[in-house]
Amino acid sequence: MKLTPGNIKWLKLLLHLAAFIPFLWLILSINQGWLGADAAKDIQHYTGRMALKLLLATLLITPLAKLLHQALLVRCRRLLGLWCFAWATLHLMSYSVLELGLDMSLLLSELIRRNYLILGIISWLILVVMAITSMQNLQRKLRAKWQTIHNFIYLVAILAPLHALLSTKVLSLQLVIYAIIAALLLAFRYKKLIRWYQKYK
């Protein structure tokens, strides 16, 4: 059965709920004291993993649309990408406020000492640019350049899992699985990635 524009509207609603309800759960967990002894770390890990999950979901849309022959699924990609950016921003804010107390000089020193933070910042900056250029009027103005900009999502798909893996003292099976999924989603696009690499090397 082919998806219709009406089906896509309902699917978008479900995806909005799937991305927003975890935020309500986080607020409830904070208010009820359900977090661990190091609540600040728990919040950082929770927001970071939500951003990573939504990144993978965004990357999954195109291969899923092709495999299922459901071209309209692509209409959900922008929605997931913006939610990924929102959660990544929450992740950065939680680190900046809870860990550093908004001390920018401390952030700079941390960037020098902890390389995984550089990977995270680069990933977030790319997501910022992609979120801004996702607006339809900018898409029309940028034309072919828009696709070039949004191809950098593949770089985020490499840097973000690395950032997550390197930021934990104990290797997490969950994060390893996310990294493997990211690698598989990139492998699905290997021809496009080769062309992209040859263009910018």
C-alpha positions as CSV (number, residue, x, y, z in Angstrom):
1,M,0.0,0.0,0.0
2,K,1.3,3.4,-1.0
3,L,1.4,6.1,1.6
4,T,-0.8,9.1,0.9
5,P,-0.2,12.7,1.9
6,G,-2.8,12.2,4.6
7,N,-0.9,9.2,5.9
8,I,2.3,11.3,6.0
9,K,0.5,14.0,8.1
10,W,-0.4,11.4,10.7
11,L,3.1,9.9,10.6
12,K,4.6,13.3,11.1
13,L,2.4,13.8,14.2
14,L,3.5,10.5,15.6
15,L,7.2,11.4,15.0
16,H,6.7,14.8,16.7
17,L,5.3,13.0,19.7
18,A,8.1,10.4,19.7
19,A,10.6,13.2,19.8
20,F,8.8,15.4,22.3
21,I,7.6,12.9,24.9
22,P,11.2,12.0,26.0
23,F,11.6,15.7,26.9
24,L,8.5,15.5,29.1
25,W,10.0,12.4,30.7
26,L,13.2,14.1,31.3
27,I,11.5,17.0,33.1
28,L,9.4,14.6,35.1
29,S,12.6,12.6,36.1
30,I,14.3,15.8,37.2
31,N,11.3,16.9,39.3
32,Q,10.7,13.5,40.8
33,G,14.4,12.9,41.6
34,W,14.5,9.8,39.4
35,L,18.0,10.5,38.1
36,G,21.2,9.0,39.5
37,A,23.6,10.5,42.0
38,D,25.2,12.6,39.3
39,A,22.1,14.1,37.8
40,A,24.0,16.5,35.6
41,K,25.8,13.7,33.8
42,D,22.6,11.8,33.5
43,I,20.9,14.8,31.8
44,Q,23.9,15.2,29.5
45,H,23.9,11.5,28.5
46,Y,20.1,11.4,28.0
47,T,20.0,14.5,25.7
48,G,23.1,13.4,23.8
49,R,21.7,9.9,23.1
50,M,18.3,11.3,22.1
51,A,20.1,13.6,19.5
52,L,22.1,10.5,18.3
53,K,18.9,8.4,17.9
54,L,17.2,11.2,15.9
55,L,20.3,11.6,13.8
56,L,20.1,7.9,12.9
57,A,16.4,8.1,12.3
58,T,17.0,11.0,9.9
59,L,19.6,9.0,8.0
60,L,17.3,6.0,7.9
61,I,14.5,7.7,6.1
62,T,16.1,7.7,2.6
63,P,17.1,4.0,2.5
64,L,13.7,3.1,4.0
65,A,11.9,5.0,1.4
66,K,13.8,3.3,-1.4
67,L,13.5,-0.2,0.1
68,L,9.8,0.1,0.7
69,H,9.1,2.1,-2.5
70,Q,7.5,4.8,-0.4
71,A,8.8,8.1,-1.8
72,L,6.6,10.2,0.4
73,L,8.5,9.1,3.5
74,V,11.2,11.6,2.5
75,R,8.9,14.3,3.7
76,C,9.6,13.2,7.3
77,R,13.3,13.7,7.0
78,R,13.3,17.5,7.7
79,L,11.2,17.0,10.8
80,L,13.5,14.5,12.3
81,G,16.6,16.5,11.4
82,L,15.2,19.6,13.2
83,W,14.4,17.5,16.3
84,C,17.9,16.1,16.1
85,F,19.2,19.7,16.2
86,A,16.9,20.6,19.1
87,W,18.1,17.7,21.2
88,A,21.7,18.4,20.3
89,T,21.2,21.9,21.4
90,L,19.8,20.7,24.7
91,H,22.8,18.5,25.0
92,L,25.2,21.4,24.5
93,M,23.2,23.6,26.9
94,S,23.1,20.9,29.6
95,Y,26.9,20.6,29.4
96,S,27.5,24.4,29.3
97,V,25.2,25.1,32.2
98,L,25.4,22.1,34.5
99,E,29.1,21.2,33.9
100,L,30.7,24.6,33.1
101,G,28.3,27.1,34.7
102,L,28.3,29.0,31.4
103,D,32.0,29.8,31.8
104,M,33.2,30.3,28.2
105,S,36.9,30.4,29.2
106,L,36.5,27.1,30.9
107,L,34.8,25.7,27.7
108,L,37.9,26.8,25.7
109,S,40.3,25.0,28.1
110,E,38.1,21.9,28.0
111,L,38.1,21.9,24.2
112,I,41.9,21.8,24.3
113,R,42.1,19.0,26.9
114,R,39.2,16.9,25.6
115,N,39.3,16.2,21.8
116,Y,35.9,14.5,21.9
117,L,34.3,17.9,22.7
118,I,35.7,19.3,19.5
119,L,34.0,16.6,17.6
120,G,30.7,17.4,19.3
121,I,31.0,21.2,18.7
122,I,31.8,20.6,15.0
123,S,28.7,18.3,14.7
124,W,26.5,20.9,16.4
125,L,27.7,23.7,14.2
126,I,27.0,21.7,11.1
127,L,23.5,21.0,12.5
128,V,23.0,24.7,13.1
129,V,23.7,25.5,9.4
130,M,21.5,22.7,8.3
131,A,18.6,23.8,10.5
132,I,18.9,27.4,9.2
133,T,19.0,26.3,5.6
134,S,16.1,23.9,6.0
135,M,13.7,26.8,5.6
136,Q,12.0,26.6,2.2
137,N,12.8,30.1,1.1
138,L,16.5,29.5,1.7
139,Q,16.3,26.2,-0.1
140,R,15.0,28.0,-3.2
141,K,17.7,30.7,-3.0
142,L,20.5,28.2,-2.4
143,R,19.4,25.7,-5.1
144,A,22.2,23.3,-5.8
145,K,24.3,24.6,-2.9
146,W,21.5,23.5,-0.5
147,Q,22.3,19.8,-1.3
148,T,26.0,20.4,-0.9
149,I,25.4,21.9,2.6
150,H,23.1,19.1,3.7
151,N,25.5,16.4,2.5
152,F,27.6,17.4,5.6
153,I,25.1,15.3,7.6
154,Y,27.3,12.4,6.6
155,L,30.2,14.0,8.4
156,V,28.0,14.4,11.5
157,A,27.1,10.7,11.2
158,I,30.8,10.0,11.7
159,L,31.7,12.6,14.3
160,A,28.7,12.3,16.6
161,P,29.1,8.6,17.3
162,L,32.8,9.1,17.9
163,H,32.0,12.0,20.2
164,A,29.6,9.8,22.2
165,L,32.0,6.8,22.4
166,L,35.0,8.9,23.4
167,S,33.1,10.9,26.0
168,T,32.3,7.8,28.2
169,K,34.8,6.3,30.6
170,V,33.2,2.9,30.3
171,L,32.5,1.6,26.8
172,S,28.7,1.4,26.4
173,L,27.2,-1.4,24.3
174,Q,24.3,0.9,23.4
175,L,26.7,3.5,22.0
176,V,28.6,0.8,20.1
177,I,25.3,-0.4,18.5
178,Y,24.5,3.2,17.5
179,A,28.0,3.6,15.9
180,I,27.5,0.3,14.0
181,I,24.0,1.5,12.8
182,A,25.6,4.8,11.7
183,A,28.3,2.9,9.8
184,L,25.7,0.7,8.0
185,L,23.6,3.7,7.0
186,L,26.7,5.4,5.6
187,A,27.7,2.1,3.8
188,F,24.2,2.2,2.1
189,R,25.3,5.5,0.6
190,Y,28.8,4.4,-0.3
191,K,28.6,5.5,-4.0
192,K,27.4,9.0,-3.0
193,L,30.0,9.3,-0.3
194,I,32.8,8.3,-2.8
195,R,31.6,11.1,-5.2
196,W,31.4,13.5,-2.3
197,Y,34.9,12.7,-1.1
198,Q,36.3,13.0,-4.6
199,K,34.7,16.4,-5.0
200,Y,36.1,17.9,-1.8
201,K,39.4,16.0,-1.4
